[in-house]
Amino acid sequence: MITTSCDNVDMEIGKKIKLLRERKGLTQQELAELIGTTQQTVAYWEVGQRKPRYSKLQKLAEVFGVPISYFLEDKKQHWDLNTVFQEGKIIPVPIYAEAQAGSFGGYTMPTPEKYFPTHESMLKGLPPERVFWIKIQGHSMEPEYHPGDMILVADPSWYEVKEGAPVVVLNGDGELTVKYYHYDPKNKMIVLEPANPSYKPILIPEKELFSGEYIFFPVIAHTRIY
């Protein structure tokens, strides 16, 4: 359960709905019609008297063009693994690191910096203890990822790294980078390709993989914090 008062959580969600509605120039009635509810219900949400069902949060996210996590994140909340938010389970997944979207950099932590409320559908069926969030720094993965974006990565022993997919790579110095993964069989080399053409790829000879110096974490989800 959420250990803070429900009223405070509802109020935070309501403030975000009102802010986005006003920025988009919508009345409560217009927003209600877009998401299939009543003006009175929207008014209740905005003052924290009611909490939107998860299905309505999904529609709100679509209308406003934000990730659903925008409504769910609240630094004052404390979560446990039994938390259920209306129609879907919200799980506290740790944020363990920052990753550079350039060369190797960032940092890792022995204990979580904090927890990020994550809908169970983002876990791809994996146990919660086999995934964690990383915050992006740098510009080499733009426009796909921007500084401050969050990426969810999986334990590589539970989820396969795929050709052409994004990965977070941890080197022997504890530094991280995020890139697209490619294998070059001709030159027997791993090519970590940036999305931004202004940056050069990072090349890792295949023989260096046997030393165990590099660990490749597949990226399974992405969200942008507004």
N, C-alpha and C positions, 0 to 999 in steps of 0.2 A: 504494500500500500504506500501511498505518498504520505510522508510523515508531516509535511506542512499542512496547514488548514486548506480544505478544498476551496473555501471562499477566495483565498489569495490566488490559488492556481487559476480559478475561473476568471477572476478579475484580470490577471495577466493576459490570458487568451482573449478576453473581451477587448482589452486595450489595443491589442494587435489587430483584431478584426476592424475596430473603428478607425485606426490609423490608416490601414490599407484601403478601406472603403472610401474614406475622405480623400486620400491621394488619388484614387481612381475617379473621383467625382461622382460617386453613386449615392443615391439616397438609400435609406434602409429598405424601402419598398422595392427599389430596383434590384438591390442585392438579393433580397428574398426571392424575387421572381427568377433570378438567374440560377439559384441553387435549389429551388423547389421547397421553400418554406414560407413562413408568414413574416410580415414586418414586425409584429410583436415579439416573435421568437428572436429575431436579430437584435431587437432592442434589449431583450433579456440577456443575451450573450454579452453585449457590449458593456453592460453594467455589472456583469458577474453573477447574475441571479440564476443563470442556467449555463451548462457546459454543452457545447456542440457534440453530437455523436461523431464517431470517427468518419462515417460516410459523408457527413456534412463538412468536416474538416478537409477531406479529400477534394470536395467540390470547391470549397473556399480557396484551397491552394491552386486549383486550376484557374479559377477566375482571376486571382491576383498574380499568378505567375511566380509563386514562391514554393519552395519545398515544404512539405507538410511538417518537417522538423522545426520550421520557423515558429509554428504555434506551440510546439511541445517543449522547446528548450526553455528552462527557467533555472538559473543558477542557484536559486534559493530552495529548490526541491531536493529531496533525498529519496532515492528509489531503491526498491529491492526486487528480486526476481519474480515475485508474485504479483507485481503491479499489473492491473488490467484496466485499460482505458477504453471504455465503451465496447466497440465491436472488435478491437484488436489488442493484443498484448504489447505493452511498451516495456522494453527491457533496458536496464542501465548498462551500457557498454563502455568500457574504459577508454579514455584518451591517453595513449602511452607515449606519443612522440610527435615531433614535427619533422617533416621531410622537405628537403630542398627540391624545387623543380628546376634545378640547374645541375651543378656538379654535386658531389657528395657533401653533405653538411647536416644541419639540423641536430637533433639530440634525441636520445632515448632515456627512459626513466625506469628505475627498478619498481616503482609503485605508480599507480595511475595519477595523473595530474588532476583529473576530475572524471565524471561520468556523463555520457551523452545519451539522452533518452532516444531509443531506437525501436522502430516498429519491427515486430518479429519477421515480417515479410522480407526485410532487407537482409536477413541472415542466410538466405539460400538454403534453409534447412539445417544449417550448422548449429552445434551447441554454442551458447553464448560465450563460454570460456575459450572458444576457438577463434574468436574474432576480436578486433579492437580498432579504434579510430585513430587516424593520424591527420594532423593539420598541415596543409600545404603552405610552403613559403617559396618565393621566387616566381619567375615568369616563363620558364622554358616550356611549360605544358599549356600555356595559353594558346588558343582560346578554350581548350577543353577544361582546364582547371585554372583557377585564379588564386592569388595569395589569400589565405584565410579559409579557402574551401576545406571541407572535411571529406576524407576518403576512408571507407571501411575496408580493412584488409583481413585476410583469412590465414590461418595456420596452413602452410604449404603441404603439410602431411595429410591434410583433410580436404584440400581443394587445389586442383591442378592449375599450374601456370600455363596459360595458353598463348600460342603464337599470335602476335599482333595486339595482345591485350595489355592494359596498363598493369604495372607491378611496382611495388616498393622494394628497393634493394638495400639490404643492410650489409655494410662491409666490416672487415675485421677491426676497424677502429671505432665501431659503434656509430658510424655516420650513415645517413639515409639519403636516398634520392628516389624520385618517382619518374618513370619513363615507360614507353611502350617496349615490350619485350619482343625481340626477334632473334632467331638463330640462323647464323650464316654457316651452312655445312661445308661450303667450299673452303673457307678460311678457318673453319673450326673455331668460331668466335660467337659470343653473345653480343648483340648490338642493342644498346639501350637508347632508343630513339626519342628525341623531344618532339612535342607537337609544334613548337615554335621554330620556324626555319632559321631564326637568327642564332640559334644555339647548335652546337655540334653534338653528335652522338657520343656516348661513352662506350668504349670497346673493352670487353673482358675475354681474354683468351680462354678457350674451353679447358685447358689444362689447369688453370687457376681454380676452377670449380671444385676439383678434387681435394683441394687443401681445406675446404670447409670455410674459407674466408668470407664467402658471400652467401646470403640467404635471400631468397626471392619470395616475397609475399604477394599473392594475387589480390588485386583490387576487385571487390565484389559490389561496392555501392559508392555513391558520391552524393554529397549535398552541399548546398551553398547557403551560408548564413548571411542574412540581410540585416 
